[in-house]
Amino acid sequence: MASASSSSSVSKNAPKEDQLWFFLLEDMPVPSFAQHSRTLSEVRNMDITLRRCLKITNAKGDVNDYAFYIHSQGMSAAVQLLTDESIIATYNLYCRADGLVLIIIRGKDDPSPNISRSSSYAQSLADRRKQSAARGIAVPELPIQPKVRHKTGSADITTMEPITEQDDVVSIRVGDDDFVTFTKDYLLGWLDAELSRLKNPTKIVVQTIGPDGQPRDVPLTAEVWQHSLLRGPWRDAFAGIWDRHIRAQCLREEALADLSTSQPGFRQSCRDFVRDLRAFGDDTRDRLLAVPTASHGGTLESALRALAEKRRDGTICASHDLSPIFRGCAGDCLGQGQ
């Protein structure tokens, strides 16, 4: 059995205990399909990988012959799974509270289930609803997403020239009938720059020039990623970024859960830290160095400089040299009510 705390297993804290997982193998032009269900407890006790999904559906061939997608009621669209780790990472972020999780397997060259239904769609949906009825689980339709279209009139912010249909473009739906078009190179460059600053991909805001010539901010929310960036002919350029993001988010959630369990005071320490941030600012270092040190005379900065001069040709011991200075400084501050 895989460890529940690892990224390769379903969290034992999943709130939907009667959850069902369905593994669906589709052959686009053929009305037949293979679909098998597993309970949440069964999935918890298996090493859930892409290869395991093939085995459950008795699919022939190798993982590289197929494309894998995951969907639940909590997701705006089905999202492609690129790695074994992305299965549970996506589940933990988006599917934990839903009654049903659907893994869809198609040929690697078949279209996404977001834009095209297989010949067996109605039959497999009826089968899922029949199996779920006894548990009272609602089985939604897998919505076909509206066709992403280019919005003419948008300008390439790097050249200020209008973006045309012939360019290598990416179109993002930001409203019911509102689309923004970028060149792929510009959007990827913006993403790379923001990711290098450790920005969350779903918190990045990209700037473009609208048809009226005015700057416009476009937030790349999770919905934008699922609806637009992970669909269309450009999706391969963004799928790797998304896969790394959801796996990192999953690891973050697991680490926080582990800290809360292993360190009983962790949450209170976080609250104390946030409260103490109000006492800090850009000039914190200067203010600390300017603290008077009656025990050593002068300020903390002068005490440290004197120590550095004294130990010019030797070493400074954190325990014997630095500790008395900082402890004395703290005592002086407390005595003065600072």
LORO-397616 format. One record per residue (C-alpha): residue number from 1; residue in one letter; x, y, z. Coordinates in nm, 3 decimals. Layout:
BEGIN
    i  aa       xx       yy       zz
  NUM   A        X        Y        Z
...
// end
This chain:
BEGIN
    i  aa       xx       yy       zz
    1   M    0.000    0.000    0.000
    2   A    0.132    0.346   -0.087
    3   S    0.180    0.592    0.196
    4   A   -0.111    0.833    0.231
    5   S    0.122    1.125    0.285
    6   S    0.312    1.074   -0.041
    7   S    0.223    1.251   -0.363
    8   S    0.145    0.914   -0.524
    9   S   -0.152    0.838   -0.300
   10   V   -0.492    0.986   -0.235
   11   S   -0.510    1.190    0.084
   12   K   -0.689    1.016    0.369
   13   N   -0.834    1.355    0.458
   14   A   -1.053    1.360    0.145
   15   P   -1.394    1.478    0.267
   16   K   -1.608    1.284    0.016
   17   E   -1.588    0.932    0.158
   18   D   -1.852    0.790   -0.080
   19   Q   -1.662    0.920   -0.382
   20   L   -1.644    0.704   -0.694
   21   W   -1.364    0.701   -0.951
   22   F   -1.441    0.602   -1.311
   23   F   -1.176    0.496   -1.561
   24   L   -1.304    0.537   -1.917
   25   L   -1.131    0.414   -2.232
   26   E   -1.277    0.566   -2.550
   27   D   -1.224    0.486   -2.916
   28   M   -1.348    0.800   -3.093
   29   P   -1.525    0.656   -3.403
   30   V   -1.644    0.334   -3.236
   31   P   -1.956    0.320   -3.013
   32   S   -1.802    0.061   -2.780
   33   F   -1.610    0.166   -2.467
   34   A   -1.447    0.023   -2.155
   35   Q   -1.540    0.177   -1.821
   36   H   -1.462    0.054   -1.471
   37   S   -1.528    0.212   -1.133
   38   R   -1.336    0.208   -0.807
   39   T   -1.433    0.340   -0.466
   40   L   -1.221    0.599   -0.291
   41   S   -1.094    0.339   -0.044
   42   E   -0.985    0.115   -0.332
   43   V   -0.801    0.400   -0.503
   44   R   -0.630    0.486   -0.174
   45   N   -0.484    0.139   -0.159
   46   M   -0.342    0.127   -0.510
   47   D   -0.040    0.291   -0.668
   48   I   -0.238    0.517   -0.900
   49   T   -0.033    0.579   -1.216
   50   L   -0.107    0.630   -1.585
   51   R   -0.006    0.271   -1.648
   52   R   -0.244    0.156   -1.375
   53   C   -0.526    0.344   -1.550
   54   L   -0.451    0.146   -1.868
   55   K   -0.451   -0.179   -1.673
   56   I   -0.787   -0.105   -1.509
   57   T   -0.949   -0.051   -1.852
   58   N   -0.762   -0.345   -2.014
   59   A   -0.612   -0.107   -2.270
   60   K   -0.347   -0.246   -2.501
   61   G   -0.021   -0.070   -2.573
   62   D    0.196    0.171   -2.378
   63   V    0.131    0.495   -2.189
   64   N    0.287    0.691   -2.477
   65   D    0.012    0.565   -2.710
   66   Y   -0.258    0.748   -2.516
   67   A   -0.367    1.086   -2.380
   68   F   -0.511    1.098   -2.026
   69   Y   -0.757    1.351   -1.885
   70   I   -0.919    1.410   -1.545
   71   H   -1.251    1.580   -1.469
   72   S   -1.489    1.634   -1.178
   73   Q   -1.770    1.875   -1.091
   74   G   -1.518    2.111   -0.931
   75   M   -1.328    2.166   -1.256
   76   S   -1.410    2.406   -1.538
   77   A   -1.289    2.159   -1.800
   78   A   -1.111    1.826   -1.833
   79   V   -0.736    1.868   -1.782
   80   Q   -0.472    1.654   -1.947
   81   L   -0.251    1.444   -1.722
   82   L    0.115    1.435   -1.826
   83   T    0.274    1.243   -1.540
   84   D    0.185    0.990   -1.271
   85   E    0.224    1.259   -1.005
   86   S   -0.022    1.491   -1.178
   87   I   -0.312    1.252   -1.113
   88   I   -0.314    1.295   -0.736
   89   A   -0.186    1.653   -0.753
   90   T   -0.487    1.755   -0.964
   91   Y   -0.720    1.548   -0.748
   92   N   -0.603    1.710   -0.425
   93   L   -0.640    2.059   -0.568
   94   Y   -0.973    2.029   -0.748
   95   C   -1.160    1.700   -0.692
   96   R   -1.147    1.612   -0.321
   97   A   -1.496    1.739   -0.236
   98   D   -1.668    1.602   -0.548
   99   G   -1.874    1.285   -0.561
  100   L   -1.723    1.153   -0.883
  101   V   -1.381    1.164   -1.048
  102   L   -1.352    1.069   -1.413
  103   I   -1.029    0.959   -1.581
  104   I   -1.067    0.963   -1.960
  105   I   -0.825    0.774   -2.183
  106   R   -0.807    0.844   -2.556
  107   G   -0.561    0.782   -2.836
  108   K   -0.272    1.027   -2.826
  109   D   -0.381    1.189   -3.154
  110   D   -0.752    1.206   -3.067
  111   P   -0.909    1.545   -2.986
  112   S   -0.962    1.656   -2.627
  113   P   -1.291    1.560   -2.458
  114   N   -1.344    1.933   -2.406
  115   I   -1.404    1.987   -2.777
  116   S   -1.528    1.653   -2.913
  117   R   -1.746    1.374   -2.778
  118   S   -1.681    1.015   -2.873
  119   S   -1.944    0.796   -3.040
  120   S   -1.992    0.617   -2.707
  121   Y   -2.042    0.931   -2.496
  122   A   -2.414    0.881   -2.424
  123   Q   -2.370    0.513   -2.333
  124   S   -2.074    0.570   -2.099
  125   L   -2.257    0.861   -1.928
  126   A   -2.563    0.639   -1.874
  127   D   -2.341    0.367   -1.728
  128   R   -2.179    0.613   -1.484
  129   R   -2.519    0.738   -1.374
  130   K   -2.648    0.385   -1.322
  131   Q   -2.349    0.286   -1.106
  132   S   -2.362    0.612   -0.908
  133   A   -2.736    0.612   -0.840
  134   A   -2.713    0.375   -0.541
  135   R   -2.477    0.619   -0.367
  136   G   -2.687    0.922   -0.453
  137   I   -2.400    1.075   -0.652
  138   A   -2.496    1.322   -0.926
  139   V   -2.314    1.260   -1.254
  140   P   -2.284    1.578   -1.462
  141   E   -2.239    1.606   -1.835
  142   L   -1.885    1.674   -1.950
  143   P   -1.941    2.016   -2.109
  144   I   -1.815    2.090   -2.457
  145   Q   -1.626    2.416   -2.433
  146   P   -1.705    2.694   -2.681
  147   K   -1.461    2.723   -2.966
  148   V   -1.174    2.953   -2.879
  149   R   -1.154    3.224   -3.141
  150   H   -0.904    3.495   -3.218
  151   K   -1.001    3.849   -3.137
  152   T   -0.892    4.068   -3.422
  153   G   -0.769    4.414   -3.342
  154   S   -0.541    4.314   -3.055
  155   A   -0.188    4.446   -3.096
  156   D    0.143    4.266   -3.048
  157   I    0.280    4.465   -2.755
  158   T    0.639    4.407   -2.869
  159   T    0.589    4.540   -3.224
  160   M    0.261    4.735   -3.183
  161   E    0.144    4.569   -3.505
  162   P   -0.205    4.411   -3.523
  163   I   -0.207    4.037   -3.447
  164   T   -0.340    3.846   -3.748
  165   E   -0.487    3.499   -3.793
  166   Q   -0.163    3.386   -3.958
  167   D    0.053    3.458   -3.658
  168   D    0.149    3.192   -3.403
  169   V   -0.111    3.308   -3.154
  170   V   -0.282    3.210   -2.829
  171   S   -0.641    3.315   -2.762
  172   I   -0.773    3.348   -2.407
  173   R   -1.140    3.363   -2.311
  174   V   -1.181    3.619   -2.035
  175   G   -1.560    3.646   -2.045
  176   D   -1.867    3.488   -2.199
  177   D   -1.794    3.644   -2.537
  178   D   -1.469    3.823   -2.465
  179   F   -1.141    3.693   -2.606
  180   V   -0.789    3.834   -2.593
  181   T   -0.520    3.726   -2.839
  182   F   -0.145    3.713   -2.773
  183   T    0.149    3.596   -2.977
  184   K    0.268    3.270   -2.823
  185   D    0.628    3.392   -2.789
  186   Y    0.517    3.703   -2.600
  187   L    0.293    3.510   -2.361
  188   L    0.557    3.243   -2.293
  189   G    0.821    3.511   -2.239
  190   W    0.597    3.692   -1.990
  191   L    0.528    3.365   -1.809
  192   D    0.897    3.273   -1.792
  193   A    0.982    3.613   -1.643
  194   E    0.709    3.590   -1.379
  195   L    0.782    3.226   -1.293
  196   S    1.149    3.316   -1.242
  197   R    1.022    3.551   -0.968
  198   L    0.842    3.250   -0.813
  199   K    0.497    3.379   -0.906
  200   N    0.205    3.135   -0.889
  201   P    0.095    3.067   -1.252
  202   T   -0.269    3.131   -1.155
  203   K   -0.180    3.470   -1.002
  204   I    0.009    3.611   -1.300
  205   V   -0.137    3.914   -1.479
  206   V   -0.032    3.968   -1.840
  207   Q   -0.053    4.307   -2.007
  208   T   -0.167    4.356   -2.365
  209   I   -0.285    4.638   -2.589
  210   G   -0.654    4.636   -2.676
  211   P   -0.817    4.741   -3.006
  212   D   -0.860    5.091   -2.860
  213   G   -0.484    5.120   -2.811
  214   Q   -0.513    5.116   -2.434
  215   P   -0.319    4.878   -2.204
  216   R   -0.525    4.594   -2.065
  217   D   -0.445    4.353   -1.779
  218   V   -0.540    3.988   -1.829
  219   P   -0.530    3.770   -1.513
  220   L   -0.429    3.409   -1.584
  221   T   -0.668    3.250   -1.336
  222   A   -0.710    2.874   -1.291
  223   E   -1.022    2.898   -1.505
  224   V   -0.829    3.072   -1.784
  225   W   -0.567    2.796   -1.774
  226   Q   -0.830    2.521   -1.791
  227   H   -1.054    2.690   -2.049
  228   S   -0.793    2.842   -2.277
  229   L   -0.423    2.774   -2.223
  230   L   -0.463    2.396   -2.187
  231   R   -0.678    2.376   -2.500
  232   G   -0.617    2.448   -2.865
  233   P   -0.313    2.395   -3.087
  234   W   -0.088    2.577   -2.840
  235   R   -0.167    2.361   -2.535
  236   D    0.159    2.162   -2.549
  237   A    0.355    2.483   -2.484
  238   F    0.169    2.540   -2.156
  239   A    0.090    2.187   -2.034
  240   G    0.434    2.139   -1.876
  241   I    0.405    2.464   -1.681
  242   W    0.064    2.361   -1.548
  243   D    0.182    2.012   -1.458
  244   R    0.475    2.148   -1.256
  245   H    0.244    2.397   -1.086
  246   I   -0.017    2.148   -0.966
  247   R    0.250    1.907   -0.842
  248   A    0.424    2.187   -0.651
  249   Q    0.092    2.299   -0.503
  250   C    0.017    1.944   -0.392
  251   L    0.358    1.912   -0.225
  252   R    0.303    2.248   -0.053
  253   E   -0.033    2.136    0.088
  254   E    0.119    1.811    0.211
  255   A    0.412    1.992    0.374
  256   L    0.178    2.233    0.554
  257   A   -0.037    1.942    0.673
  258   D    0.272    1.759    0.801
  259   L    0.396    2.071    0.983
  260   S    0.058    2.122    1.149
  261   T    0.064    1.761    1.269
  262   S    0.427    1.736    1.378
  263   Q    0.454    2.089    1.522
  264   P    0.149    2.160    1.744
  265   G    0.240    2.529    1.772
  266   F    0.290    2.583    1.399
  267   R   -0.039    2.761    1.330
  268   Q   -0.001    2.994    1.628
  269   S    0.358    3.069    1.528
  270   C    0.233    3.167    1.180
  271   R   -0.023    3.401    1.335
  272   D    0.245    3.554    1.557
  273   F    0.473    3.603    1.255
  274   V    0.203    3.778    1.053
  275   R    0.121    3.998    1.354
  276   D    0.489    4.087    1.399
  277   L    0.521    4.189    1.032
  278   R    0.345    4.514    1.123
  279   A    0.659    4.615    1.315
  280   F    0.885    4.569    1.011
  281   G    0.943    4.771    0.696
  282   D    1.204    4.849    0.431
  283   D    1.415    5.029    0.694
  284   T    1.410    4.740    0.943
  285   R    1.783    4.666    0.909
  286   D    1.880    5.030    0.969
  287   R    1.647    5.057    1.269
  288   L    1.787    4.741    1.426
  289   L    2.146    4.856    1.382
  290   A    2.054    5.191    1.541
  291   V    1.921    5.031    1.861
  292   P    2.115    5.174    2.163
  293   T    2.320    4.920    2.357
  294   A    2.388    5.056    2.702
  295   S    2.565    4.734    2.798
  296   H    2.829    4.788    2.530
  297   G    2.797    5.162    2.469
  298   G    2.680    5.316    2.144
  299   T    2.450    5.124    1.913
  300   L    2.422    4.767    1.792
  301   E    2.607    4.866    1.476
  302   S    2.898    5.018    1.668
  303   A    2.917    4.711    1.894
  304   L    2.935    4.480    1.593
  305   R    3.199    4.698    1.424
  306   A    3.408    4.697    1.741
  307   L    3.385    4.319    1.756
  308   A    3.487    4.287    1.389
  309   E    3.790    4.507    1.454
  310   K    3.884    4.311    1.766
  311   R    3.869    3.981    1.581
  312   R    4.024    4.116    1.260
  313   D    4.292    3.845    1.250
  314   G    4.086    3.569    1.409
  315   T    3.742    3.419    1.405
  316   I    3.412    3.537    1.550
  317   C    3.226    3.284    1.763
  318   A    2.848    3.306    1.741
  319   S    2.809    3.167    2.092
  320   H    3.082    3.355    2.280
  321   D    3.108    3.680    2.079
  322   L    2.781    3.755    1.904
  323   S    2.535    3.607    2.150
  324   P    2.624    3.839    2.442
  325   I    2.587    4.143    2.218
  326   F    2.243    4.047    2.087
  327   R    2.124    3.924    2.426
  328   G    2.240    4.247    2.583
  329   C    2.075    4.447    2.308
  330   A    1.747    4.262    2.361
  331   G    1.770    4.319    2.735
  332   D    1.834    4.690    2.687
  333   C    1.536    4.716    2.451
  334   L    1.308    4.541    2.700
  335   G    1.433    4.759    2.981
  336   Q    1.355    5.070    2.776
  337   G    1.014    4.937    2.670
  338   Q    1.107    4.921    2.301
// end
